[in-house]
């Protein structure tokens, strides 16, 4: 036969289980209470630290706003000065450009009548481009600087003017341009016709024929000078082209040197602009750091106090948690021993 259950033992076991559950519940509740308190206090302290940091940040921003405006005004001033200097040539460059224009204007003023004169006499100079080799043919040294280019254009202008004078002074040129042969033919024809009519009693027809023949001879002689004149002009054409090419090269060289100087000036201006802007940026950063350091120093004690409280709270929490764990383990051990005794008494 099976042994009947002991109602008293069953009741004790139920009570023991309830006591054990109650013990575990108290253990959990005590731990959760400590954690809740720790988290609440920690959040409060961290919130105060965050508020303090936000206050510091706002104060720094407020104090830095005038500094930022001042830096921006200085930047605008630097950029404005850079734009003005960039678009305004230096006095030396203005002087050089004026000297280049004046020298080339004088040369151009000498070239134009030379072109016109030679074209009138059957030699077209045409478009002449710059040619450094022309200096070699003229037995001159090519210019390497603005000053040398200006001096070269002045010298070439004088040479072109001299060539103009030489061409105008040619005997064959004077004969051709002043129509000496046609005029001479007319004069001689008139004289011969008058002699035939009045001195020798020739007929008017003979006198007219004589005049026409003299005129034709004069015109023929005039046209006969065209060939030698063109040859003479052609002999000076290469020399004239070399002079013009040298002038154009001197001008181009001067302009290239001037442009190079302008680029160098622009580069120097850009470097100065960047340097000035960098100085402003460094100044602003230094001022910001100084302001931030000053404000942070004024709140350092409060920050340190809050951080110390956080550290103390953390240490206290760990100590209390460990102490609570030890206490609850001790109570659990005592409950286990009590349950064991109660079960032994009803066995």
C-alpha positions as CSV (number, residue, x, y, z in Angstrom):
1,X,0.0,0.0,0.0
2,X,1.2,3.5,-0.8
3,X,2.0,5.9,2.0
4,X,-0.6,8.7,2.4
5,X,0.7,12.3,1.9
6,X,1.5,14.4,4.9
7,X,-0.7,17.5,4.8
8,X,1.5,19.3,7.3
9,X,4.7,18.8,5.2
10,X,2.9,19.9,2.1
11,X,1.8,23.1,3.8
12,X,5.3,23.8,5.0
13,X,6.7,23.3,1.5
14,X,4.2,25.7,0.1
15,X,5.1,28.2,2.7
16,X,8.8,27.7,2.0
17,X,8.3,28.3,-1.7
18,X,6.4,31.5,-1.0
19,X,9.1,32.7,1.4
20,X,11.7,31.9,-1.3
21,X,9.8,33.8,-4.0
22,X,9.3,36.7,-1.6
23,X,13.0,36.7,-0.8
24,X,13.9,36.8,-4.5
25,X,11.4,39.6,-5.1
26,X,12.9,41.7,-2.3
27,X,16.4,41.0,-3.8
28,X,15.3,42.2,-7.2
29,X,13.4,45.2,-5.9
30,X,16.3,46.4,-3.7
31,X,18.7,46.1,-6.7
32,X,16.3,47.9,-9.0
33,X,15.8,50.6,-6.4
34,X,19.5,51.2,-6.2
35,X,19.9,51.3,-10.0
36,X,16.9,53.6,-10.5
37,X,18.3,56.0,-7.9
38,X,21.8,55.8,-9.5
39,X,20.4,56.5,-13.0
40,X,18.2,59.3,-11.8
41,X,21.0,61.1,-10.0
42,X,23.4,60.4,-12.9
43,X,21.0,61.8,-15.5
44,X,20.4,64.9,-13.4
45,X,24.1,65.5,-13.0
46,X,24.8,64.9,-16.6
47,X,21.9,67.2,-17.5
48,X,23.5,69.9,-15.4
49,X,26.8,69.3,-17.1
50,X,25.1,69.5,-20.6
51,X,23.3,72.7,-19.6
52,X,26.6,74.2,-18.4
53,X,28.4,73.2,-21.6
54,X,25.5,74.7,-23.6
55,X,25.7,77.9,-21.6
56,X,29.5,78.1,-22.2
57,X,28.9,77.5,-25.9
58,X,26.3,80.3,-26.1
59,X,28.5,82.7,-24.2
60,X,31.4,81.9,-26.4
61,X,29.3,82.5,-29.5
62,X,27.9,85.8,-28.2
63,X,31.4,87.1,-27.3
64,X,32.8,85.9,-30.6
65,X,30.2,87.5,-32.8
66,X,31.8,91.0,-32.7
67,X,35.2,89.3,-33.4
68,X,33.7,87.4,-36.4
69,X,32.2,90.7,-37.7
70,X,35.5,92.4,-37.2
71,X,37.4,89.6,-39.0
72,X,34.9,89.7,-41.9
73,X,35.3,93.5,-42.3
74,X,39.0,93.0,-42.4
75,X,38.6,90.2,-45.1
76,X,36.4,92.5,-47.2
77,X,39.0,95.3,-46.9
78,X,41.8,92.9,-48.0
79,X,39.8,91.6,-50.9
80,X,38.7,95.1,-52.0
81,X,42.3,96.3,-51.9
82,X,43.4,93.3,-53.9
83,X,40.8,93.9,-56.6
84,X,41.7,97.6,-56.7
85,X,45.4,96.9,-56.9
86,X,44.9,94.1,-59.4
87,X,43.0,96.3,-61.8
88,X,45.3,99.3,-61.3
89,X,48.7,99.0,-62.9
90,X,51.6,100.2,-60.8
91,X,53.1,103.6,-61.6
92,X,56.3,101.9,-63.0
93,X,54.1,99.8,-65.3
94,X,52.1,102.7,-66.4
95,X,55.3,104.6,-67.2
96,X,56.6,101.6,-69.2
97,X,53.4,101.2,-71.1
98,X,53.3,104.9,-71.9
99,X,56.9,104.7,-73.2
100,X,56.1,101.7,-75.3
101,X,53.0,103.4,-76.9
102,X,55.0,106.6,-77.6
103,X,57.9,104.8,-79.1
104,X,55.7,102.6,-81.3
105,X,53.5,105.6,-82.3
106,X,56.6,107.4,-83.5
107,X,57.7,104.4,-85.4
108,X,54.2,103.9,-86.9
109,X,54.2,107.5,-87.9
110,X,57.4,107.0,-89.9
111,X,56.3,103.6,-91.3
112,X,53.0,104.8,-92.8
113,X,54.4,107.4,-95.2
114,X,57.1,104.9,-96.1
115,X,54.5,102.3,-97.0
116,X,52.5,104.9,-99.0
117,X,55.6,106.3,-100.8
118,X,56.8,102.8,-101.9
119,X,53.3,101.7,-102.9
120,X,52.9,104.9,-105.0
121,X,56.1,103.9,-106.8
122,X,55.1,100.3,-107.5
123,X,56.4,98.5,-104.5
124,X,53.9,97.1,-102.0
125,X,55.5,96.4,-98.6
126,X,52.4,94.5,-97.5
127,X,51.7,93.1,-94.0
128,X,54.9,92.6,-92.1
129,X,55.0,90.5,-89.0
130,X,57.4,90.6,-86.2
131,X,60.7,88.9,-86.9
132,X,63.6,88.7,-84.5
133,X,65.9,87.6,-87.3
134,X,65.4,91.0,-88.9
135,X,67.8,92.4,-86.2
136,X,70.5,90.1,-87.5
137,X,70.0,91.3,-91.0
138,X,70.1,94.9,-89.8
139,X,73.2,94.1,-87.7
140,X,71.4,95.1,-84.6
141,X,71.0,93.4,-81.2
142,X,67.5,92.2,-80.4
143,X,66.0,93.8,-77.2
144,X,65.6,91.8,-74.0
145,X,63.8,94.3,-71.8
146,X,61.2,97.0,-72.0
147,X,63.9,99.8,-71.9
148,X,65.9,98.1,-74.7
149,X,62.7,97.6,-76.7
150,X,61.7,101.3,-76.4
151,X,65.2,102.4,-77.3
152,X,65.2,100.0,-80.2
153,X,61.9,101.4,-81.5
154,X,63.2,104.9,-81.2
155,X,66.4,104.0,-83.1
156,X,64.4,102.1,-85.8
157,X,62.0,105.0,-86.2
158,X,65.0,107.3,-86.8
159,X,66.3,104.8,-89.4
160,X,62.9,104.7,-91.1
161,X,62.7,108.4,-91.2
162,X,66.2,108.5,-92.7
163,X,65.1,106.0,-95.3
164,X,62.1,108.1,-96.1
165,X,64.4,111.1,-96.7
166,X,66.8,109.0,-98.8
167,X,63.9,107.8,-101.0
168,X,62.5,111.2,-101.4
169,X,65.9,112.6,-102.2
170,X,66.6,110.2,-105.1
171,X,67.1,112.1,-108.4
172,X,65.1,109.6,-110.3
173,X,62.3,110.0,-107.8
174,X,62.3,113.7,-108.1
175,X,62.3,113.5,-111.9
176,X,59.4,111.0,-111.9
177,X,57.3,112.7,-109.3
178,X,57.6,116.2,-110.7
179,X,56.9,115.1,-114.3
180,X,60.1,116.8,-115.5
181,X,60.1,114.9,-118.8
182,X,56.5,115.6,-119.8
183,X,56.8,119.2,-118.7
184,X,60.1,119.5,-120.6
185,X,58.5,117.9,-123.7
186,X,55.7,120.6,-123.5
187,X,58.2,123.4,-123.1
188,X,60.5,122.2,-125.8
189,X,57.6,121.4,-128.1
190,X,56.3,125.0,-127.7
191,X,59.7,126.5,-128.3
192,X,60.3,124.5,-131.4
193,X,56.8,125.2,-132.7
194,X,57.2,128.9,-132.1
195,X,60.6,128.9,-133.9
196,X,59.1,127.0,-136.8
197,X,56.2,129.4,-137.1
198,X,57.8,132.8,-136.5
199,X,61.5,132.3,-137.2
200,X,61.5,129.8,-140.0
201,X,58.1,130.5,-141.5
202,X,57.0,126.9,-141.3
203,X,53.3,125.9,-141.6
204,X,51.1,125.6,-138.5
205,X,50.8,121.9,-139.2
206,X,54.5,121.3,-139.1
207,X,54.7,123.3,-135.9
208,X,51.8,121.3,-134.4
209,X,53.5,118.0,-135.4
210,X,56.7,119.2,-133.8
211,X,54.9,120.0,-130.5
212,X,53.2,116.7,-130.5
213,X,56.4,114.8,-131.1
214,X,58.2,116.7,-128.3
215,X,55.3,116.0,-126.0
216,X,55.2,112.3,-126.9
217,X,59.0,112.1,-126.4
218,X,58.6,113.7,-122.9
219,X,55.8,111.3,-121.9
220,X,57.8,108.3,-123.2
221,X,60.8,109.5,-121.2
222,X,58.6,109.8,-118.1
223,X,57.3,106.3,-118.5
224,X,60.8,105.1,-119.1
225,X,61.8,106.2,-115.6
226,X,59.2,103.8,-114.1
227,X,61.3,100.7,-114.5
228,X,64.5,102.1,-113.0
229,X,62.4,103.7,-110.2
230,X,60.7,100.4,-109.4
231,X,64.0,98.6,-109.3
232,X,65.3,101.3,-107.0
233,X,62.3,100.9,-104.7
234,X,62.6,97.1,-104.9
235,X,66.2,97.4,-103.8
236,X,65.0,99.1,-100.6
237,X,62.0,96.9,-100.0
238,X,63.8,94.2,-98.0
239,X,65.5,96.8,-95.9
240,X,62.2,98.6,-95.3
241,X,60.5,95.2,-94.4
242,X,63.3,94.4,-92.0
243,X,63.0,97.8,-90.3
244,X,59.2,97.3,-89.9
245,X,59.6,93.7,-88.7
246,X,62.1,94.8,-86.2
247,X,59.8,97.5,-84.9
248,X,56.9,95.0,-84.5
249,X,59.2,92.6,-82.7
250,X,60.4,95.3,-80.4
251,X,56.8,96.2,-79.6
252,X,55.8,92.6,-79.1
253,X,58.8,91.9,-76.9
254,X,58.0,94.9,-74.8
255,X,54.4,93.9,-74.4
256,X,55.4,90.3,-73.5
257,X,57.8,91.6,-70.9
258,X,55.2,94.0,-69.6
259,X,52.6,91.2,-69.5
260,X,55.1,89.0,-67.6
261,X,55.7,91.8,-65.1
262,X,51.9,92.2,-64.8
263,X,51.5,88.5,-64.1
264,X,54.3,88.6,-61.5
265,X,52.7,91.6,-59.9
266,X,49.3,89.8,-59.9
267,X,51.0,86.7,-58.4
268,X,52.6,88.8,-55.7
269,X,49.3,90.5,-55.0
270,X,47.6,87.2,-54.7
271,X,50.2,85.9,-52.3
272,X,49.9,89.0,-50.2
273,X,46.1,88.7,-50.2
274,X,46.4,85.0,-49.1
275,X,48.9,85.9,-46.4
276,X,46.7,88.8,-45.1
277,X,43.7,86.5,-45.1
278,X,45.6,83.8,-43.3
279,X,46.7,86.3,-40.6
280,X,43.1,87.3,-40.1
281,X,42.0,83.7,-39.8
282,X,44.8,83.0,-37.3
283,X,43.9,86.1,-35.3
284,X,40.2,85.0,-35.2
285,X,41.0,81.5,-34.1
286,X,43.3,82.8,-31.4
287,X,40.6,85.2,-30.2
288,X,38.1,82.4,-30.1
289,X,40.4,80.1,-28.1
290,X,41.1,82.9,-25.7
291,X,37.4,83.7,-25.2
292,X,36.6,80.0,-24.8
293,X,39.4,79.5,-22.3
294,X,38.2,82.6,-20.3
295,X,34.6,81.4,-20.1
296,X,35.6,77.8,-19.4
297,X,37.9,79.0,-16.6
298,X,35.0,80.9,-15.1
299,X,32.9,77.7,-15.0
300,X,35.7,75.3,-14.2
301,X,34.8,75.0,-10.5
302,X,31.2,74.2,-11.2
303,X,32.2,71.7,-13.9
304,X,34.7,70.0,-11.5
305,X,32.1,69.9,-8.8
306,X,29.6,68.2,-11.1
307,X,32.2,65.7,-12.4
308,X,33.3,65.0,-8.8
309,X,29.7,64.3,-7.8
310,X,29.4,62.0,-10.8
311,X,32.5,60.1,-9.7
312,X,31.3,59.9,-6.1
313,X,27.8,58.8,-7.2
314,X,29.4,56.1,-9.3
315,X,31.6,54.9,-6.5
316,X,28.7,55.0,-4.0
317,X,26.5,53.1,-6.3
318,X,29.0,50.3,-6.7
319,X,29.6,50.1,-3.0
320,X,25.9,50.1,-2.2
321,X,25.2,47.6,-4.9
322,X,27.9,45.2,-3.6
323,X,26.7,45.7,0.0
324,X,23.1,45.0,-1.0
325,X,24.2,41.9,-2.9
326,X,26.1,40.7,0.2
327,X,23.2,41.4,2.5
328,X,20.6,39.7,0.2
329,X,22.9,36.7,-0.2
330,X,23.2,36.5,3.6
331,X,19.4,36.7,3.9
332,X,19.0,34.1,1.2
333,X,21.4,31.8,3.1
334,X,19.5,32.3,6.3
335,X,16.2,31.6,4.6
336,X,17.6,28.4,3.1
337,X,18.8,27.2,6.5
338,X,15.4,28.1,8.0
339,X,13.6,26.2,5.3
340,X,15.8,23.2,5.9
341,X,15.0,23.2,9.6
342,X,11.3,23.5,9.0
343,X,11.3,20.6,6.6
344,X,13.3,18.5,9.0
345,X,10.7,19.1,11.8
346,X,7.9,17.8,9.6
347,X,9.7,14.9,8.1
